[in-house]
Amino acid sequence: MTKGILTIALKYPLYGRYAYNLALSIKAGDPKQKICVITDQVGLAHLHEGQKSIFDKIIYIDDSIITKKNNIVPLISKFHLYELTPYSSATLFVDADIIFSTLCDYNQLWSSFNKVEWTMANRGINDPDKGISEWVDSNKLKEAYDNVEQWVDLSSEWIYWKQNDFSKQIFDSALKYYHEDKLLTRQFNGDKPDEPFFNLALNEVKHKPHKMPYQPTYWHPAVRKFLSALEIKRNYYAFSAGGNHLSPHQQRIYDEFAKNAAYKMKMNEFKIPHKRTQIKERSLI
């Protein structure tokens, strides 16, 4: 039985650079931790073989899984994580633009999931009769699905699940709702955001994240206060570079985390440009 960390680097070389820095940070904290990346022919193409060796496993996804109307839409891959993971026991998926603290206690991290079947980072419960989230209008939700009793402000940058039938049901249900295409959402990254469809799946199976809110990573727009790099290392497992750009203060923290990891691993880190300058779909968000 195996467990490990999984990430995605698709469509753009930028995500491959992020994924490399992520893997570097994990191995710097604990070389025994397993890190796998799901990619295509573009995501890691700019990495040389020595850099690719930082990953324990590289899985090349079939383009048919992430193709919609002849366009590659990487977000679909999150609905297929259950079938794509190489780990037979449990998986922690994290977005590639997360970078772990070198102080992360991985034994404590995995122990925190002992009684958890499936969970996702979140900013707490939302009332379906109120604002819902930045992605979905409550009236549009009622028009599409009038039996939603729970809604959580989910963040799919961090998903944990045990490899069992219950977890499979959640991923399968989210994919089903996505393909139904009944729910009008705000556009994100050239497609619909995945969190609303995970919400519909969780509502269907009557399941909630194990903690609400649950913020294992420091993401400034959610935490809403500036912390030093050391404070983040002491209070969070990892730093999130989510969003299409970082403020100078946040950029310095990401760079420090990457440099710390590179120094410990005796390897070079990647300097990461802003997403909005590299990815046309991320020019606004």
Order of alpha helices (4+ residues) and beta strands (2+ residues): beta-alpha-beta-alpha-beta-beta-beta-alpha-beta-beta-alpha-beta-alpha-beta-alpha-alpha-beta-alpha-alpha-beta-alpha-alpha
